[in-house]
Amino acid sequence: MAGTTRTRKTAAAKAAETAAAAEETTPAEPVAPPAEETAPATDSSPKAPDAAPLEPPAVQEPPAAPEAPVYATPTEVIPDDENLSEVIIDDATKEPPADVAGVFVPLTEYGSVLVCTVRLVEKTYLGPHRNPVHRLLQPKGAHVSEGVAARIRERLEAQAARLAVQADDAAGEQ
């Protein structure tokens, strides 16, 4: 058995053969370099758009931070103007206090804390059907600040003035 030897052609040999074949077919023309080498280098920096956008980009405002909770002691709580009642009564007599000035007295001679001498309840109407409710405004013996006492005293004085006008009107009609 006679063995045949095979030889493997290398890539360089193949390239040399193809170059020689190309020279034989076109001997006078210069060989152009491959297309990959002639391509210009691409610029990787971002390019400006051809036209400006019609509207500026929308910037959303961040949501507002929640407000800090307001804490108050139970004797300092007074309903807001929407839920104020027009009638404040003494719970013991079920009538408005006769002596508005005597409702709050100083705790000490020179102190700024006042003491409520009667249990103040306000008649109000709550809910969609305006159900009548008696709501505690100040318990008897409650220690309150001068500001809270002044606000309640103003309401009591306004109520006393309204009741006096209504009593005069009722007396005048008879």
C-alpha positions, -999 to +999 in steps of 0.1 A: +000+000+000+014+030-011+006+059+011-003+092-001+007+122+019-016+150+022-004+184+030-026+210+046-026+245+031-023+272+056-042+305+056-011+324+044-007+300+015-043+303+005-040+341+006-009+340-015-026+318-041-057+341-043-035+371-046-015+355-075-048+345-092-061+381-089-029+395-104-031+372-134-067+383-142-061+420-137-024+427-140-026+465-146-052+475-120-042+482-084-060+461-058-083+482-036-080+476+001-110+459+018-141+480+026-135+477+064-103+497+063-118+525+042-148+532+064-144+564+084-141+561+122-176+566+138-180+593+164-195+579+196-205+613+210-242+621+210-253+643+181-278+671+184-313+664+169-322+678+135-350+698+151-357+711+186-386+695+205-419+713+204-424+714+242-399+715+270-396+682+289-422+679+316-408+683+351-430+669+378-430+688+411-423+665+441-453+660+463-456+683+493-443+669+526-471+660+551-477+685+578-465+678+613-493+665+635-507+690+659-510+677+694-532+693+721-542+683+755-579+674+760-587+706+778-571+726+750-593+712+722-620+735+708-639+726+677-631+745+645-654+773+632-674+749+610-684+727+639-690+754+666-723+752+683-744+783+690-756+771+724-733+764+753-750+753+785-741+743+821-747+706+823-760+708+859-787+734+851-793+727+814-793+765+809-766+789+797-743+801+825-758+831+842-724+846+853-701+845+823-672+861+842-674+834+870-671+805+846-633+806+847-614+816+878-576+818+883-559+787+899-535+809+919-535+846+926-508+855+901-509+825+878-519+822+841-538+789+845-576+792+849-600+766+863-635+760+849-661+762+876-690+745+858-693+716+834-697+732+799-716+713+773-726+725+739-756+714+720-746+706+684-759+687+655-737+661+638-739+639+607-758+642+575-792+642+592-781+668+618-787+646+648-788+666+681-758+658+703-745+672+737-708+675+734-685+681+764-667+714+759-649+717+793-653+695+824-657+711+858-623+717+874-604+716+842-572+736+841-571+757+809-548+784+795-558+820+793-562+818+755-586+789+756-606+805+784-608+838+764-621+820+733-648+802+753-657+834+773-661+853+739-685+826+727-705+828+760-707+866+759-719+865+723-745+838+732-756+860+762-760+890+739-780+870+714-803+856+742-808+891+756-818+904+721-842+875+716-857+881+751-862+918+743-878+909+710-901+884+726-911+910+754-917+937+727-941+914+707-964+908+737 
